[in-house]
Every structure is written in structure tokens, then in C-alpha cells.
Amino acid sequence: MKLLIEAASSPAPVTKSLVICVFLFLCGEIKSILLGIHNYVVVRDASTALSLIINSISKKSLRLASWSRVEWPSARVVNLVAVDAEALAAAAPFAHYVWAAVLESHHAFIRLSLARDSAYTKLDKSGGADTSCVQMMTVRHEI
């Protein structure tokens, strides 16, 4: 974005701004495609886990003793398992996003830290006394 703003405010040729816009558009499209693939893989794995849970418990319910089938018939067991397994499969994407959000936050803090260090280095080289931009970029977090 910084390059695009600089290209728009300078007398540079329009092609430079156009190339930057196309690059930003392609980055957004790639991000969208990768997110779609990611969602597909998470839902596919959740569906596989759903079928594994239902299949394994259904097989075990068929091996129940005859005296226990009076209270717990196979159809009732399969119905209860299907409801619970479906809830687990529906919760799988959300559980995945919980740990992914922590990972993305960690990456964002690393990038902010690198940007802050870069800004300090630029100020030290220029000998500038104005540190307001660096103070705005400083991220304070407690452990």
C-alpha cells in the first residue's frame, strides 16, 4: 500500500501504479483461493472423523449382549452417536480456527516487532529526533 500511495503522489508513469494494483489484486485472490482450500480440507477431515466415530460405535453396538439390548437397542445407540458425532464434526472447524488465530496473532506480533526495529534503525541512521512514529508503532503486551 505504501508503494501504491507513493506511486500515486509522484509523477511516476501510470504503469507502475497499475502493476502495483494488479499485484495487490492477485495477492487477495490467492489468499481467497487458499482460504477456500483450507476450509475444504478442514470440513473433509471433520466428515472423515464423523464417519469413523459412527462406524466404530455402530460396530460395538452390534456386539452388545442380548440382555443389554432391552435397555439400549442398536437403533437408539446409533441415533445418539450420530447426533453427538455430528456436533463434534460441526465444532471441528471452530476448534481449528482457535489455534490458527493464536498462530496468526503470533506472526502479527513478530511482524510488528520487526517493523518497529526497522523504524528505530532508520531513525538512528538519520539522526532524527522525532520519535513519534516509532512510539505509535510500539506494541506493548504483557506476558
One Martini backbone bead per residue (centre of mass of N, CA, C, O) as a GRO file, in nm:
protein
  143
    1MET     BB    1   0.057   0.064  -0.019
    2LYS     BB    2   0.294   0.254  -0.007
    3LEU     BB    3   0.368   0.231  -0.307
    4LEU     BB    4   0.096   0.336  -0.416
    5ILE     BB    5   0.104   0.616  -0.285
    6GLU     BB    6   0.374   0.704  -0.408
    7ALA     BB    7   0.286   0.664  -0.708
    8ALA     BB    8   0.043   0.869  -0.696
    9SER     BB    9   0.223   1.127  -0.589
   10SER     BB   10   0.396   1.084  -0.828
   11PRO     BB   11   0.537   1.124  -1.164
   12ALA     BB   12   0.479   0.850  -1.237
   13PRO     BB   13   0.388   0.609  -1.412
   14VAL     BB   14   0.095   0.430  -1.448
   15THR     BB   15   0.213   0.141  -1.461
   16LYS     BB   16   0.308   0.120  -1.170
   17SER     BB   17   0.027   0.136  -1.040
   18LEU     BB   18  -0.093  -0.102  -1.198
   19VAL     BB   19   0.100  -0.321  -1.097
   20ILE     BB   20   0.031  -0.291  -0.798
   21CYS     BB   21  -0.273  -0.351  -0.824
   22VAL     BB   22  -0.243  -0.634  -0.946
   23PHE     BB   23  -0.081  -0.753  -0.713
   24LEU     BB   24  -0.297  -0.709  -0.493
   25PHE     BB   25  -0.517  -0.874  -0.631
   26LEU     BB   26  -0.362  -1.145  -0.643
   27CYS     BB   27  -0.324  -1.173  -0.340
   28GLY     BB   28  -0.627  -1.183  -0.270
   29GLU     BB   29  -0.696  -1.432  -0.446
   30ILE     BB   30  -0.500  -1.631  -0.318
   31LYS     BB   31  -0.617  -1.609  -0.035
   32SER     BB   32  -0.902  -1.709  -0.111
   33ILE     BB   33  -0.822  -1.985  -0.226
   34LEU     BB   34  -0.671  -2.093   0.026
   35LEU     BB   35  -0.915  -2.069   0.217
   36GLY     BB   36  -1.095  -2.267   0.062
   37ILE     BB   37  -0.909  -2.510   0.085
   38HIS     BB   38  -0.895  -2.514   0.391
   39ASN     BB   39  -1.198  -2.555   0.444
   40TYR     BB   40  -1.221  -2.821   0.291
   41VAL     BB   41  -1.019  -2.986   0.462
   42VAL     BB   42  -1.159  -2.954   0.735
   43VAL     BB   43  -1.435  -3.077   0.651
   44ARG     BB   44  -1.327  -3.347   0.551
   45ASP     BB   45  -1.200  -3.437   0.821
   46ALA     BB   46  -1.463  -3.419   0.985
   47SER     BB   47  -1.617  -3.632   0.815
   48THR     BB   48  -1.425  -3.864   0.867
   49ALA     BB   49  -1.455  -3.863   1.175
   50LEU     BB   50  -1.757  -3.912   1.177
   51SER     BB   51  -1.754  -4.192   1.035
   52LEU     BB   52  -1.566  -4.332   1.237
   53ILE     BB   53  -1.738  -4.304   1.489
   54ILE     BB   54  -1.998  -4.436   1.388
   55ASN     BB   55  -1.875  -4.707   1.300
   56SER     BB   56  -1.744  -4.802   1.567
   57ILE     BB   57  -2.005  -4.787   1.746
   58SER     BB   58  -2.185  -4.966   1.573
   59LYS     BB   59  -2.018  -5.224   1.602
   60LYS     BB   60  -2.039  -5.235   1.915
   61SER     BB   61  -2.356  -5.246   1.928
   62LEU     BB   62  -2.376  -5.533   1.788
   63ARG     BB   63  -2.211  -5.669   2.054
   64LEU     BB   64  -2.429  -5.683   2.238
   65ALA     BB   65  -2.597  -5.805   2.469
   66SER     BB   66  -2.914  -5.922   2.503
   67TRP     BB   67  -2.979  -5.787   2.786
   68SER     BB   68  -2.889  -5.486   2.682
   69ARG     BB   69  -3.098  -5.442   2.439
   70VAL     BB   70  -3.342  -5.351   2.595
   71GLU     BB   71  -3.223  -5.065   2.679
   72TRP     BB   72  -2.997  -5.075   2.420
   73PRO     BB   73  -3.058  -5.034   2.123
   74SER     BB   74  -2.906  -4.990   1.826
   75ALA     BB   75  -3.073  -4.746   1.728
   76ARG     BB   76  -3.023  -4.566   1.974
   77VAL     BB   77  -2.717  -4.557   1.962
   78VAL     BB   78  -2.691  -4.445   1.674
   79ASN     BB   79  -2.848  -4.186   1.724
   80LEU     BB   80  -2.669  -4.066   1.950
   81VAL     BB   81  -2.403  -4.075   1.791
   82ALA     BB   82  -2.486  -3.899   1.551
   83VAL     BB   83  -2.539  -3.641   1.709
   84ASP     BB   84  -2.259  -3.614   1.848
   85ALA     BB   85  -2.081  -3.632   1.591
   86GLU     BB   86  -2.202  -3.386   1.448
   87ALA     BB   87  -2.112  -3.183   1.662
   88LEU     BB   88  -1.810  -3.237   1.629
   89ALA     BB   89  -1.793  -3.168   1.324
   90ALA     BB   90  -1.897  -2.870   1.361
   91ALA     BB   91  -1.653  -2.791   1.570
   92ALA     BB   92  -1.384  -2.828   1.415
   93PRO     BB   93  -1.341  -2.552   1.270
   94PHE     BB   94  -1.339  -2.383   1.533
   95ALA     BB   95  -1.099  -2.525   1.667
   96HIS     BB   96  -0.902  -2.451   1.442
   97TYR     BB   97  -0.932  -2.135   1.464
   98VAL     BB   98  -0.813  -2.103   1.743
   99TRP     BB   99  -0.514  -2.184   1.675
  100ALA     BB  100  -0.484  -1.999   1.425
  101ALA     BB  101  -0.516  -1.727   1.574
  102VAL     BB  102  -0.266  -1.753   1.748
  103LEU     BB  103  -0.064  -1.776   1.515
  104GLU     BB  104  -0.136  -1.505   1.373
  105SER     BB  105  -0.070  -1.324   1.616
  106HIS     BB  106   0.225  -1.400   1.635
  107HIS     BB  107   0.302  -1.298   1.352
  108ALA     BB  108   0.214  -1.004   1.397
  109PHE     BB  109   0.413  -0.941   1.629
  110ILE     BB  110   0.666  -0.994   1.467
  111ARG     BB  111   0.617  -0.781   1.247
  112LEU     BB  112   0.599  -0.539   1.440
  113SER     BB  113   0.880  -0.573   1.559
  114LEU     BB  114   1.034  -0.541   1.291
  115ALA     BB  115   0.921  -0.260   1.223
  116ARG     BB  116   1.025  -0.118   1.475
  117ASP     BB  117   1.326  -0.181   1.435
  118SER     BB  118   1.344  -0.043   1.159
  119ALA     BB  119   1.264   0.240   1.259
  120TYR     BB  120   1.498   0.275   1.457
  121THR     BB  121   1.724   0.245   1.247
  122LYS     BB  122   1.643   0.489   1.071
  123LEU     BB  123   1.671   0.701   1.298
  124ASP     BB  124   1.970   0.651   1.364
  125LYS     BB  125   2.080   0.720   1.077
  126SER     BB  126   1.939   1.016   1.061
  127GLY     BB  127   1.922   1.163   1.352
  128GLY     BB  128   1.643   1.181   1.454
  129ALA     BB  129   1.411   1.323   1.701
  130ASP     BB  130   1.159   1.192   1.580
  131THR     BB  131   0.947   0.942   1.766
  132SER     BB  132   0.638   0.918   1.704
  133CYS     BB  133   0.624   0.678   1.501
  134VAL     BB  134   0.752   0.471   1.696
  135GLN     BB  135   0.547   0.498   1.930
  136MET     BB  136   0.304   0.398   1.759
  137MET     BB  137   0.443   0.105   1.691
  138THR     BB  138   0.442   0.025   1.973
  139VAL     BB  139   0.411  -0.287   2.140
  140ARG     BB  140   0.226  -0.370   2.429
  141HIS     BB  141   0.287  -0.666   2.619
  142GLU     BB  142   0.183  -0.909   2.843
  143ILE     BB  143   0.283  -1.220   3.006
   0.00000   0.00000   0.00000
